[in-house]
Amino acid sequence: MKASNVAVLLSFLVASISMNVDSVAAETSMTSIECTVARVAERYIAIHYPDFDSVKNPPIVWDDGKIWIVEYQLPKGMIGGTPRVEIEKGSFKVLRALQTQ
């Protein structure tokens, strides 16, 4: 393979990787209140679902009116369930938790 072809291929790979990292960072950026909600959920998960890896499966925080819903993202192509935690907005009290399938 010519040196110019290798350089083009490397440039393409670097550009693809950096675009992918930027889109993941944009998708996972949370407000400070969402970060607080995610921490409450992660503390609950650590006690009640000790085998679940919340670092490997990042939290997704949803505003559902009077409550926050925290679910966890599975890696692409993976099938399975994760914990789902419902948290009261005013008190940050865990109202309900369940394991999805």
C-alpha positions in Angstrom: 0.0 0.0 0.0 1.3 3.4 -0.9 2.2 5.9 1.9 -0.4 8.3 0.6 -3.1 5.7 0.9 -2.1 4.8 4.4 -2.2 8.5 5.4 -5.7 8.9 3.9 -6.9 5.8 5.7 -5.4 7.0 9.0 -7.0 10.4 8.6 -10.4 8.9 7.9 -10.1 6.6 11.0 -9.1 9.5 13.3 -11.9 11.7 11.9 -14.5 8.9 12.4 -13.4 8.2 15.9 -13.4 11.8 17.0 -16.9 12.4 15.5 -18.2 9.3 17.3 -16.8 10.5 20.7 -18.3 14.0 20.2 -21.7 12.6 19.5 -21.6 10.3 22.6 -20.4 13.2 24.8 -23.3 15.3 23.5 -25.8 12.6 24.2 -24.6 12.0 27.7 -24.3 15.6 28.9 -26.6 16.3 31.8 -27.6 19.3 33.7 -26.6 19.6 37.4 -30.0 18.5 38.6 -29.9 15.5 36.3 -26.5 14.6 37.7 -27.9 14.7 41.2 -30.8 12.5 40.2 -28.3 10.0 38.6 -26.2 9.9 41.8 -29.3 9.2 43.9 -30.2 6.4 41.5 -26.7 5.0 41.5 -26.5 4.9 45.3 -29.8 3.0 45.3 -28.6 0.6 42.6 -25.3 -0.1 44.5 -27.3 -1.3 47.5 -30.3 -3.1 45.8 -28.6 -4.3 42.5 -25.0 -4.9 43.6 -24.2 -7.0 40.4 -25.2 -4.2 38.1 -22.4 -2.1 36.6 -23.6 1.5 36.4 -20.2 2.7 35.1 -20.3 0.3 32.1 -24.0 1.1 31.5 -24.4 4.9 31.8 -27.6 6.4 33.3 -30.3 8.1 31.2 -32.4 10.6 33.1 -35.9 11.4 32.0 -38.2 14.2 33.3 -41.6 12.7 33.6 -43.5 15.6 35.2 -43.6 15.1 38.9 -40.9 12.4 39.0 -37.5 11.7 37.5 -37.0 8.3 35.8 -33.5 6.9 35.6 -32.8 4.0 33.2 -29.4 2.6 32.1 -28.0 2.4 28.6 -26.9 -1.0 27.3 -24.0 -1.3 24.9 -25.0 -1.4 21.2 -26.2 -4.8 20.1 -26.7 -6.1 23.6 -30.1 -7.4 24.7 -31.1 -7.5 28.3 -32.5 -5.5 31.1 -31.4 -2.8 33.4 -32.7 -1.2 36.6 -35.3 1.6 36.3 -35.5 4.0 39.2 -38.3 6.5 39.8 -37.4 9.5 42.0 -39.6 12.2 43.4 -38.6 15.6 42.2 -39.1 17.6 45.4 -37.4 15.3 47.9 -35.2 13.0 45.7 -36.8 10.1 47.4 -36.8 6.8 45.5 -40.5 6.0 44.9 -40.1 2.7 42.9 -37.4 0.6 41.3 -37.7 -2.4 39.0 -35.5 -4.5 36.8 -36.5 -4.4 33.1 -36.1 -7.4 30.8 
